Amino acid sequence: MTIQRSEPRPREAAVAAGAEEKALQVALAGQPNVGKSTLFNLLTGLNQHVGNWPGKTVERKEGTFVFGGRTFRLVDLPGTYSLTANSEEELITREFIIRERPDVVVALVDAAILERSLYLVAELMPLPAPVIVALNMMDVAEQEGVHIEPQVLEAALGVPVVPMTATRNEGVEELLAAVEQLTSGQYPYDPSTPRIRDDHRDVLEEVESIIEGCVPAPYPQDWIALKLLEGDQRVSDMMAGCLPAERVDALNATLREHDDALVAVASGRYDWIGRMIRAALTRPTTGPISLTGKLDRWAAHPFWGLAIMAGILGLVFWLTYAVGAPLQDLLDTYVVGSLARLARTVLAGVSPWVTDLVADGIIGGVGAMLTFLPILVIFFAVMGILEDVGYLARAAYVMDRFMHMMGLHGKSFLPLFLGFGCNVPAVLGARVIESKRARLLTVLLAPLVPCTARMTVIAFLAPAFFGSAATLVSWGMILLALTVLALSGVLINRTVFRGERAAFIMELPIYHLPNWRTIGMRVWQRSLSFIRKAGTLILGVSVVVWALSTLPAGEIQTSYLARIGRVLEPVGRLMGFDWRLTVALLASFIAKENSIATLGVLFGTGTGGGLAEQLAATFSAATALAFLTVQMLFVPCVATVAVIRQETDSWAWTLFDLLFLLVVSLAAGTGVYWVVRLVTG
Amino acid sequence: MSRTSSSGRNDGVVSLSSLRSGEHGEVVDLAGGRCMLSRMTALGFTPGADVTVVQNYGRGPLIARVRDARIALGRGEADRVYVRRKPA
């Protein structure tokens, strides 16, 4: 293949490639699961920039490459089924095409689901940018017995149609050649556009005459009329601001009278698709049950589906512990440990204060961030594989009935469940959920899943206090956390989201073999973005907490953190805490397991055997149980907070969550303390 | 917005959720809010479309095949899709 990846900056790249014309801007559009990422990665390789769309939580990917001496700037638009104003993704896609007017929109369609995936093409055709249809997954279509004649489809659509199989790199050069041909004006571009169903044609004309001359640039008038009939809130609001008052009334009256037009518009599009594919598509006559059908008998079965999922999750956990945990230890001992030693050696002559800041504060913070990486990489890889082969949708399907009681979506289950390993990937994993509300709720609830770090603390403290009942107490704590999670889900859903139920409508994609390149790129990008975005916050907070626990005298007993702990002692008293437990809780903000180390220092025992005995001698069972409860439900570690901020893109939601968790944990801790005191006398 | 068909429910029109696994139907009408109608129609559930129920265990979500795609629907969503049962 003669595609060269250019340097990330398009202008320089064009010069380097000797191209004189400006870069061609190509937008990649398509419904979910049509292989957009595979094509995007194939074309741009590592020359891509991943960020967010301005002011949105939707990922924006852009990249450049050179083909035939010409520089292409490729923008990956979010995957959407249609272009209504129902979701951020849909708005981004249509606003980009209308406002930025890319030179070409490549509409990627799934050849195996041709009719349905052309629906987006039907929405793209009336927009002011030329469209090329890329018929992807021709191999899957053949497997399913679907036969398509691209030339016949091309003749019907009046736009270039290029058959391809991106996973095998087939048809990609032909696609780029078609882009070149279209932009150089050599192609007789004559797009066929869908029409509204016959019984609504008059209404459409009426709406057009009402808005005539008032549509702001750069929106096409006929498109605005159609969107008004579809009941598009965004477009109606915009037009209400542009039209004179009497026309607004006329428009509203017409729209009210025809509030069933949405179905007529959609039907018109499907009628058009039917005409387009009539001669080009041959479906299998007698359908032998496809592989996907056979697999779904098991994977989507109400019982076996759960069993299969349990098996897969077991495997993931085994992988996390067998591979992730040792890697974490290695990183901690060798990389972080050596760095700290090195710093101490290099800074030997400087003041001890600076040495401590670098070795403990900064390198400690970097370490806190680095040690997350092995678990994150495993998690991203597993989620990537499950998503890419099509299994994730099945897991969501079998879990939906349990999850939607909490206002969550079936897709919330996997990220939340994997939160037992670590809350950070649980929050990041919520991205697979399309429904914005369910995604937000999943992110907010994720810190209530007991992660391994919290379990480490429980595992250390429970035996000291409760001896043989430790296992029972540990399980009780897990059960408590999950009950609080479920109740919080119901509560937040009922109050903040006013009980709107997340509708469960989800496509189950055809199963296919994983594309390692796509998965690898995703793991790489997500890990990088974690280090870049969450990393700064984790590092900053780590240094601050380190400083609070060291200054002014260099030891925690007399530090500012200890003073804060003493100030907060009255709150702690509600749960039977003394200031040392409060300080331990505060110190656990960097990493949950820090609370043990902090207690070790405060009791002057280190983390050795003496600590557990001394704690047991100092505190009552009621206090101990309250401490474990608060530890379990408390504000999550700084890394989790950083990714909550990153994924919600809102400090307001992040602070809401922290406050919520603070109140819930203190209330639960106080409740446990007094109940146990009453029971034990 | 809430819509129900003006035609009665005694002319062989039933909700999609009452079709058993393997049964076919033709979409006649859809009910629901605008957002839901918009999503359902985009996914292919428009009047006249053929639907096959792939999996329906009588409770919980079900799987339907429409326009060659497999769509999982919550029972509440499937209740609002009205279909005319077709012979196999």
Interface residues (C-beta under 8 A of the other chain):
Chain A: Y81 S82 T84 N86 A112 I113 L114 E115 R116 Y119 V146 E230 G231 D259 D260 L262 V263 A266 S267 Y270 R283 T292 G293 D296 R297 A300 P302 A393 A396 Y397 D400 R401 H404 G410 R501 A503 F504 I505 M506 E507 L508 P509 I510
Chain B: M1 R3 L30 R34 C35 M36 L37 S38 R39 M40 T41 A42 L43 G44 T46 P47 G48 A49 V54 Q55 Y57 R59 G60 P61 I63 V66 R67 D68 A69 R70 I71 A72 L73 G74 G76 E77
